[in-house]
Amino acid sequence: MPKSKPCLLEVSWVGKCDKPSTNGWCSKHENLKCCSCGAKATQDCDHGSSLICGAPLCETCQHSLDGDRHVTGAVYKEQTDKRKQEEVAVEQSRKSLEQRFNGEGIPSNLFELFKKDPKEQGYRLDKVFFLQLTHGLMAFYPAVIDAEKRVIACLDRSLLIEVWKTLEPRDSKMGSMICYVNMQKGVAYPNADEQYGQERSKPEKILTRNEYEEIRKKTPHAITWAPGLIGGQYFEPALFQAYVDRMATRCL
């Protein structure tokens, strides 16, 4: 009889699986494939804090630095290099009076915007609304345009309620934040008092009714809840409409 071998799969925050096997992989993990590249899975993803991702990965694939997905080791290295370059650019820009712009030609964050008078650049303070799932975790699960993972931010509260009613009927709420808004450019920067927050306040695109109608025509279900939250309360579709109307009154 062949000698039993402990399973080699690395379990997040635990260590090796160690269940008995004949070849180093237990029955649960023997045929497990990496969710990113399809190779043999040797570990599960340890990304997260209060909740662990747990997706099967090979030795080189990683949880992406840009969103809730997984990428190959080569792509992860590109992301890491890009993030390091951004950190260097931020550090250098702190010592300069010149604004640093992103690829769309607007200030890369609120700190850069503040290097000149926001009003002279066409920005005003306004309340921007957004949607998010309700939960007790230290995480943010907003309504997003799925393909872009772009958070739905809107000045038109009634439009956002329309969007809300089309989403999966889950326990959710409307929130708001004070932002520097430029409707000509269609962007908003969440306001922040401290430099740390200003450097992390990136421009969010504002959803308008015209854009929403175009999205609905092309891809009716493009707007979804951000993935990652398991559980929570779900509603019958008919009851969800009344739930949204009731919850919307709590954010005016």
C-alpha positions in Angstrom: 0.0 0.0 0.0 1.5 3.4 -1.0 2.6 5.6 1.9 0.2 8.6 2.6 1.5 12.0 1.8 0.1 15.3 3.2 -1.6 17.6 0.7 0.7 20.4 -0.4 -1.8 23.1 -1.2 -1.2 26.3 0.8 -4.3 27.5 2.6 -4.5 31.2 3.4 -3.6 32.1 7.0 -3.4 28.4 7.8 -0.5 26.7 6.0 -0.5 23.5 4.1 -3.7 21.6 3.7 -2.0 18.4 5.1 -5.0 16.1 4.3 -3.8 12.6 3.4 -3.2 11.8 -0.2 -1.2 9.3 -2.4 0.5 12.0 -4.6 0.7 15.1 -2.5 -2.7 16.4 -3.5 -5.9 15.5 -1.6 -9.1 14.6 -3.5 -10.4 18.2 -3.0 -7.3 19.8 -4.4 -5.9 17.3 -6.9 -7.6 18.6 -10.0 -7.9 22.3 -8.8 -6.9 24.8 -11.5 -5.6 28.3 -11.2 -8.5 30.7 -11.8 -6.1 33.1 -13.7 -4.1 30.9 -16.1 -5.5 27.4 -15.8 -2.3 25.8 -14.5 -2.2 23.5 -11.5 -3.4 25.4 -8.3 -0.9 25.3 -5.5 -2.4 27.9 -3.1 -5.5 29.9 -2.5 -5.5 33.7 -2.7 -4.8 35.4 0.7 -6.0 38.8 -0.5 -8.4 40.5 1.9 -8.8 41.5 5.6 -12.0 40.6 7.3 -12.9 38.3 4.3 -10.2 36.3 2.5 -10.5 35.9 -1.3 -9.6 32.2 -1.3 -9.6 31.8 -5.1 -7.3 29.0 -6.4 -3.9 30.2 -7.8 -0.8 28.7 -9.2 2.7 29.6 -7.9 3.0 32.8 -9.9 -0.5 34.3 -10.4 -1.6 37.0 -8.0 -4.7 39.0 -6.9 -4.7 42.1 -9.2 -3.7 45.4 -7.7 -6.4 47.0 -9.9 -9.7 45.5 -9.0 -11.3 42.2 -7.9 -9.7 39.8 -10.3 -6.5 37.7 -10.7 -3.6 38.1 -13.1 -0.5 36.3 -14.2 2.8 37.0 -12.5 4.0 39.1 -15.5 0.9 41.3 -15.4 1.3 41.7 -11.6 4.9 42.8 -12.0 3.7 45.4 -14.5 1.1 46.7 -12.0 3.7 46.7 -9.2 6.2 48.7 -11.4 3.4 51.2 -12.4 2.4 51.7 -8.8 6.1 52.4 -7.8 6.4 54.9 -10.6 3.2 56.6 -9.4 4.6 56.8 -5.9 7.8 58.4 -7.2 5.8 60.9 -9.3 3.6 61.8 -6.3 6.7 62.4 -4.1 8.3 64.6 -6.8 5.1 66.6 -7.3 4.9 67.5 -3.7 7.9 69.7 -4.2 6.6 71.3 -7.4 4.1 74.1 -8.0 3.3 72.7 -11.4 0.1 70.5 -11.7 0.5 66.9 -12.6 -2.2 65.6 -15.0 -3.6 62.1 -15.7 -4.0 60.6 -19.2 -7.3 62.5 -19.7 -5.6 65.9 -19.2 -7.1 66.7 -15.8 -5.3 67.1 -12.4 -4.4 63.6 -11.2 -5.8 64.1 -7.7 -7.3 66.7 -5.4 -3.8 67.8 -4.2 -2.9 68.7 -7.8 -6.2 70.5 -8.4 -5.5 72.7 -5.3 -2.2 73.9 -6.8 -4.4 76.5 -8.6 -7.7 78.1 -7.6 -10.4 75.4 -8.3 -13.0 78.1 -9.2 -10.7 79.5 -11.9 -10.4 75.9 -13.3 -14.2 75.6 -13.5 -14.8 73.5 -10.3 -17.4 74.1 -7.6 -18.3 72.4 -4.4 -21.4 70.2 -4.7 -23.1 67.1 -3.2 -22.5 63.9 -5.2 -24.6 60.8 -4.6 -23.6 57.1 -4.8 -25.0 53.7 -4.0 -23.4 50.9 -1.8 -24.3 47.6 -0.3 -25.1 47.6 3.4 -22.8 45.4 5.6 -20.8 45.5 8.8 -17.4 45.1 7.2 -14.5 47.5 6.7 -15.0 47.6 2.9 -16.8 49.5 0.2 -19.1 47.7 -2.3 -20.6 50.4 -4.5 -22.7 50.2 -7.7 -20.3 50.2 -10.6 -20.2 50.0 -14.4 -19.0 46.4 -14.5 -16.7 46.6 -17.5 -14.8 49.6 -16.1 -15.3 49.0 -12.4 -16.2 52.7 -12.3 -18.1 53.8 -9.3 -21.5 55.3 -10.1 -21.4 58.9 -9.0 -24.3 61.2 -9.8 -25.5 64.8 -9.1 -29.0 63.9 -10.1 -30.5 62.1 -7.1 -33.7 61.1 -9.0 -31.6 59.5 -11.8 -29.6 57.5 -9.2 -32.9 56.2 -7.7 -33.8 54.9 -11.2 -30.4 53.2 -11.4 -30.9 51.7 -8.0 -34.2 50.1 -8.9 -32.5 48.2 -11.8 -29.9 46.6 -9.6 -29.9 43.2 -8.0 -32.3 43.6 -5.0 -29.9 43.5 -2.1 -29.7 45.4 1.2 -28.2 48.7 0.1 -28.3 52.4 0.7 -27.6 55.8 -0.9 -24.7 57.9 0.3 -23.4 61.3 -0.5 -20.1 63.2 -0.4 -19.0 66.8 -0.9 -16.9 67.1 -4.1 -15.2 69.6 -6.3 -17.3 69.2 -9.5 -16.6 70.3 -13.1 -19.6 69.3 -15.2 -17.9 70.5 -18.4 -15.3 67.9 -17.8 -17.8 65.5 -16.2 -15.7 64.8 -13.1 -15.8 65.1 -9.3 -13.0 65.0 -6.7 -14.1 64.0 -3.2 -13.2 66.8 -0.8 -10.5 66.2 1.8 -8.8 68.5 4.3 -5.5 66.7 4.8 -2.8 66.2 2.2 -2.9 62.4 2.6 -6.6 62.4 1.7 -6.1 64.9 -1.1 -3.5 62.7 -2.8 -5.9 59.7 -2.7 -8.9 61.7 -3.9 -8.9 60.8 -7.6 -11.4 62.2 -10.2 -14.6 60.2 -10.5 -16.7 60.4 -13.6 -20.2 61.8 -13.2 -23.0 59.8 -14.6 -25.5 61.9 -16.6 -28.9 61.0 -17.9 -27.7 61.0 -21.5 -24.8 58.7 -20.7 -27.2 56.4 -18.7 -29.6 56.1 -21.6 -26.7 55.2 -23.9 -25.5 52.6 -21.4 -29.0 51.1 -21.2 -29.3 50.8 -25.0 -25.9 49.1 -25.5 -25.7 46.9 -22.4 -28.8 46.9 -20.3 -27.2 45.2 -17.3 -23.8 47.0 -17.4 -24.4 48.6 -14.0 -24.0 46.1 -11.1 -22.9 45.9 -7.5 -19.1 45.6 -7.0 -18.3 41.9 -6.5 -16.9 40.4 -3.3 -19.6 40.6 -0.7 -21.0 37.2 0.2 -24.4 37.0 2.0 -26.5 39.9 3.1 -30.2 40.4 2.7 -32.0 39.9 -0.6 -35.4 41.1 -1.5 -38.2 40.0 -3.8 -38.1 42.3 -6.9 -41.6 43.7 -6.2 -40.7 44.6 -2.6 -37.3 46.1 -3.6 -39.0 49.0 -5.5 -40.7 50.1 -2.3 -37.6 49.5 -0.3 -35.6 51.8 -2.5 -38.2 54.6 -2.3 -38.1 54.3 1.5 -34.3 54.2 1.8 -33.8 57.1 -0.6 -35.6 59.5 1.8 -32.7 58.9 4.3 -30.2 60.6 2.0 -31.3 64.1 1.0 
